[in-house]
Amino acid sequence: MDRRYLKQQLMDFFNQYQLGINWRLLTLNFEVHSLHKGECLVHQGEHSSKVFFLNKGLLRYYSLSDNGKEYTQTLAKAPRMVGSTRAMVSEQPSLFSIEALEPCLAISFSWKSFYQQMSQDLAFMQAYAKFMESIFISKEMKEHRMASHSATQRYLDFCCDFPELQRSLPQQQIASYIGITPVALSRIRAKLKNTMG
């Protein structure tokens, strides 16, 4: 894959949030990561000081409890910045893993170097702030749905947000994403199928 094209995708991503970024200031080298389905960019408990840009594919953030129960926190579709903020900024172990749900392509930068160069350009910092705002809004929306929507409505929300995944994603992962058991999800699907005839 052409490295210039991968960097251009990163630039295009931030340009949608803020025009006027001086991209000549971003002179960092980056690593290219090609992931097969099931491979992880970051593992839970790992120290990762990198920030990633997902050029192609779909990722799942998930965590394992002490008793081995899996919880899917969020899904990330390209193009998008990804990584563990806790690991990058605080140099603490990541609280989750980031797994490829399909073949993925990503580039990575050292967070400290990336932030240092980004901070030299106000427009770049503003673009990053707007991106983070969109992440916080999405997180708030998901938390609101988890608290106020029925399990059936949360499944319908998932189907609306990720229509391409309702058939391809394993039932256990969909169930953990919307906060129910796979058995409960089977019942919901059967009921919806009967209702829709």
C-alpha positions as CSV (number, residue, x, y, z in Angstrom):
1,M,0.0,0.0,0.0
2,D,1.3,3.5,-0.9
3,R,2.4,5.2,2.3
4,R,1.5,8.6,0.8
5,Y,-2.0,7.4,0.2
6,L,-2.3,6.2,3.8
7,K,-1.1,9.5,5.2
8,Q,-3.5,11.4,2.8
9,Q,-6.4,9.4,4.3
10,L,-5.4,10.7,7.7
11,M,-5.2,14.2,6.4
12,D,-8.6,13.9,4.7
13,F,-10.1,12.6,8.0
14,F,-9.0,15.6,10.0
15,N,-9.8,18.1,7.2
16,Q,-13.5,17.2,7.5
17,Y,-13.4,18.6,11.1
18,Q,-11.3,21.7,10.5
19,L,-9.8,23.3,7.4
20,G,-6.5,25.1,7.3
21,I,-4.3,22.5,8.9
22,N,-0.6,22.9,8.0
23,W,0.2,19.4,7.1
24,R,3.8,20.2,6.4
25,L,4.3,20.3,10.2
26,L,3.4,16.6,10.4
27,T,6.8,15.0,9.5
28,L,6.6,11.9,11.7
29,N,7.4,8.5,10.4
30,F,4.6,5.9,10.9
31,E,4.3,2.2,11.1
32,V,1.8,0.3,8.9
33,H,-0.3,-2.5,10.5
34,S,-2.1,-5.1,8.4
35,L,-4.4,-7.2,10.5
36,H,-6.3,-10.4,9.7
37,K,-9.7,-11.0,11.2
38,G,-9.3,-11.8,14.9
39,E,-5.9,-10.1,15.3
40,C,-5.5,-7.3,17.9
41,L,-4.0,-3.8,17.6
42,V,-3.9,-3.5,21.4
43,H,-4.3,-6.2,24.1
44,Q,-6.0,-5.7,27.4
45,G,-3.3,-5.1,30.1
46,E,-0.7,-4.0,27.5
47,H,1.2,-0.7,27.7
48,S,0.7,0.9,24.3
49,S,2.1,4.4,23.7
50,K,0.9,4.6,20.1
51,V,-2.1,6.4,18.5
52,F,-3.6,4.6,15.5
53,F,-5.4,5.7,12.4
54,L,-7.7,3.0,11.0
55,N,-7.5,3.4,7.2
56,K,-9.6,0.4,6.3
57,G,-11.8,-2.1,8.1
58,L,-13.8,-2.5,11.3
59,L,-12.5,-2.9,14.9
60,R,-14.1,-4.0,18.2
61,Y,-13.1,-2.7,21.6
62,Y,-13.7,-5.4,24.2
63,S,-12.7,-6.2,27.7
64,L,-12.6,-9.4,29.7
65,S,-13.8,-9.5,33.4
66,D,-11.8,-11.4,36.0
67,N,-14.2,-14.4,35.6
68,G,-13.7,-14.4,31.8
69,K,-16.9,-12.7,30.7
70,E,-16.5,-10.7,27.5
71,Y,-17.9,-7.2,27.1
72,T,-17.9,-5.4,23.7
73,Q,-17.6,-1.7,24.5
74,T,-17.7,-0.2,21.0
75,L,-17.2,-0.8,17.3
76,A,-15.0,1.5,15.2
77,K,-15.3,1.8,11.4
78,A,-12.7,3.3,9.2
79,P,-11.7,6.0,8.7
80,R,-11.1,6.9,12.4
81,M,-8.5,7.4,15.1
82,V,-8.3,4.5,17.5
83,G,-6.3,3.4,20.6
84,S,-6.3,3.4,24.3
85,T,-6.2,7.0,25.6
86,R,-5.3,5.7,29.1
87,A,-2.4,3.8,27.7
88,M,-1.2,6.6,25.5
89,V,-1.6,9.6,27.8
90,S,-1.1,8.1,31.3
91,E,1.3,5.3,30.3
92,Q,-1.1,2.8,32.1
93,P,-2.1,-0.6,30.9
94,S,-5.0,-0.7,28.4
95,L,-8.3,-1.7,30.0
96,F,-9.5,-3.3,26.7
97,S,-8.4,-5.1,23.6
98,I,-8.9,-3.7,20.1
99,E,-9.6,-6.6,17.7
100,A,-10.1,-6.7,13.9
101,L,-13.5,-8.0,12.9
102,E,-12.4,-8.1,9.3
103,P,-9.1,-7.5,7.4
104,C,-7.9,-4.1,8.6
105,L,-5.2,-1.6,7.7
106,A,-3.9,1.0,10.1
107,I,-1.0,3.4,10.6
108,S,0.5,4.3,14.0
109,F,2.5,7.1,15.5
110,S,4.1,7.6,18.9
111,W,1.5,9.5,20.9
112,K,4.0,11.9,22.5
113,S,5.6,12.8,19.2
114,F,2.2,13.0,17.4
115,Y,0.8,15.3,20.2
116,Q,3.9,17.5,20.1
117,Q,3.6,18.1,16.4
118,M,-0.2,18.5,16.5
119,S,0.2,21.1,19.3
120,Q,2.3,23.3,16.9
121,D,-0.8,23.9,14.7
122,L,-4.0,25.4,16.3
123,A,-6.2,24.2,13.4
124,F,-4.9,20.6,13.9
125,M,-5.6,20.8,17.6
126,Q,-9.1,22.1,16.9
127,A,-9.7,19.2,14.5
128,Y,-8.6,16.7,17.1
129,A,-10.8,18.4,19.7
130,K,-13.9,18.1,17.4
131,F,-13.1,14.5,16.7
132,M,-12.9,13.8,20.5
133,E,-16.2,15.6,20.9
134,S,-17.8,13.3,18.4
135,I,-16.5,10.3,20.4
136,F,-17.9,11.7,23.7
137,I,-21.3,12.3,22.1
138,S,-21.4,8.7,20.7
139,K,-20.4,7.4,24.1
140,E,-23.1,9.4,25.8
141,M,-25.7,8.2,23.3
142,K,-24.8,4.6,23.9
143,E,-24.9,5.0,27.7
144,H,-28.3,6.7,27.4
145,R,-29.6,3.8,25.3
146,M,-28.3,1.2,27.7
147,A,-30.0,3.0,30.6
148,S,-33.3,3.9,29.0
149,H,-34.0,1.6,26.0
150,S,-35.5,-1.9,26.2
151,A,-33.3,-4.8,25.1
152,T,-35.4,-5.0,21.9
153,Q,-34.9,-1.3,21.2
154,R,-31.1,-1.6,21.8
155,Y,-31.0,-4.4,19.3
156,L,-32.9,-2.3,16.7
157,D,-30.5,0.6,17.5
158,F,-27.6,-1.7,16.7
159,C,-29.2,-2.8,13.4
160,C,-29.7,0.8,12.5
161,D,-26.1,1.8,13.4
162,F,-24.4,-1.2,11.9
163,P,-26.8,-2.8,9.3
164,E,-23.9,-4.7,7.7
165,L,-23.1,-6.5,11.0
166,Q,-26.4,-7.9,12.1
167,R,-25.8,-11.1,10.0
168,S,-22.0,-11.3,10.0
169,L,-21.1,-10.5,13.7
170,P,-21.3,-13.5,16.1
171,Q,-24.4,-13.4,18.2
172,Q,-22.4,-13.4,21.4
173,Q,-20.6,-10.2,20.3
174,I,-23.8,-8.4,19.4
175,A,-25.4,-9.5,22.7
176,S,-22.4,-8.2,24.8
177,Y,-22.5,-4.9,22.8
178,I,-26.1,-4.3,23.8
179,G,-25.8,-5.7,27.3
180,I,-27.8,-8.9,27.1
181,T,-27.2,-12.6,26.9
182,P,-27.0,-14.5,23.6
183,V,-30.1,-16.5,24.7
184,A,-32.0,-13.2,25.2
185,L,-30.9,-12.0,21.8
186,S,-32.1,-15.2,20.2
187,R,-35.6,-14.6,21.8
188,I,-35.6,-11.0,20.5
189,R,-34.7,-12.0,17.0
190,A,-37.3,-14.7,17.0
191,K,-40.0,-12.4,18.3
192,L,-39.1,-9.7,15.7
193,K,-39.1,-12.3,12.9
194,N,-42.6,-13.5,13.9
195,T,-43.9,-9.9,14.3
196,M,-42.5,-8.8,10.9
197,G,-43.9,-12.0,9.4
